[in-house]
Amino acid sequence: ADWQRDPALAELTLAVNITPRQFAHQDFVESVLAALGRVNAPPERLRLDLGEGVLGRDIDGVAQRMAHLREHGLGFALDDFGTGVSSLAGLRRLPLDCLKIDAAFVRDALQDDSDAAIARAVLALGTALGLDVIAEGVETADLFDFLVMQGCRLFQGNHLCPPLEAEDFASEIRSRAGR
């Protein structure tokens, strides 16, 4: 909500990792919507990152909860894609915005042909499904360049910016925007 009052930050989306236990709680949807209402935060600026463990066996129930939150403007990413149990059939039923290539596949993509192939495959799959794809664990310029050459345009990792506290992050964004 604070970011909305700062022109340098107003267009940013905050991603929050959600555990299977949190997502399975019967009041999860209502709690998220109530929290957004309490702080007067725009729901379209919140993305919930769900690990494959959230999907479990009730893909239809998960899709319904996601759809309900999506109706209010929230976005979703499937985090650590390829490390869990998600099926491609289930994947296409979820109202996702984004797939995140797990850092385990990204980190060694320059040294391991299999990891490079998996990273390329996830990127191609996400793109074919109309999803954004974020490469996690981008730690070096060479890795960044490799991923750009593969068509990746969204990244997460220390090469771009180390983890920061909220105030330090805001300052970093303002300085990059020249404000």
C-alpha positions, -999 to +999 in steps of 0.1 A: +000+000+000+029+024+008+044+018-026+013+032-043+021+066-029+056+066-045+057+071-083+090+051-085+073+021-068+037+023-078+039+000-107+058-028-089+042-061-080+049-076-046+053-114-047+046-134-016+055-171-012+026-191+001+031-225+018+008-255+012-004-252+048-013-215+044-031-221+011-050-250+025-064-231+055-101-228+051-101-190+057-071-183+033-090-165+006-110-143+030-079-136+051-059-124+020-088-102+008-093-088+044-056-079+047-057-061+014-088-042+025-073-033+059-043-016+044-061-004+012-036-021-011-045-027-047-049-065-052-036-063-088-002-054-073+000-086-053+012-119-068+010-151-048+039-175-055+027-211-050+051-240-048+041-272-065+033-286-031+003-264-029-013-283-058-016-315-040-043-339-051-071-314-053-062-295-084-098-284-090-101-270-055-068-252-058-080-238-092-113-226-076-095-208-048-071-192-073-100-181-096-118-165-066-087-145-058-080-137-094-116-122-097-103-096-071-072-089-092-045-110-076-019-127-098-002-161-094+031-177-101+040-214-099+073-213-080+101-238-083+085-253-114+098-288-123+109-298-088+076-312-076+047-332-087+027-310-109+013-325-141+011-306-173-027-314-175-031-297-141-009-268-151-032-257-179-062-256-156-047-231-132-051-193-136-014-186-136+004-155-148+039-169-144+062-199-141+094-196-122+123-218-133+138-232-102+173-220-093+185-256-092+181-257-130+194-222-136+224-222-114+244-249-134+229-243-168+263-231-182+281-263-170+253-289-173+236-296-206+207-312-189+200-282-167+203-259-197+178-281-216+154-280-186+157-242-184+150-239-221+121-263-219+104-245-190+109-212-208+094-226-240+065-241-222+057-210-202+059-189-233+037-213-253+011-211-225+012-173-226+029-170-192+057-149-180+087-169-170+111-159-143+146-175-140+155-178-103+190-179-090+207-157-116+240-150-099+264-141-127+266-120-158+274-150-180+243-168-167+222-137-173+235-134-208+228-171-215+192-167-203+186-136-224+199-155-254+173-181-247+145-155-247+141-150-210+132-115-199+125-118-162+151-127-136+156-131-099+190-133-082+221-116-068+234-106-102+206-080-105+202-072-068+209-090-035+181-095-010+173-062+007+151-049+035+120-031+023+134+004+028+167-004+012+148-020-017+127+011-022+159+033-021+176+010-047+146+013-071+144+051-067+181+054-074+178+032-105+149+053-117+169+085-111+147+098-083 
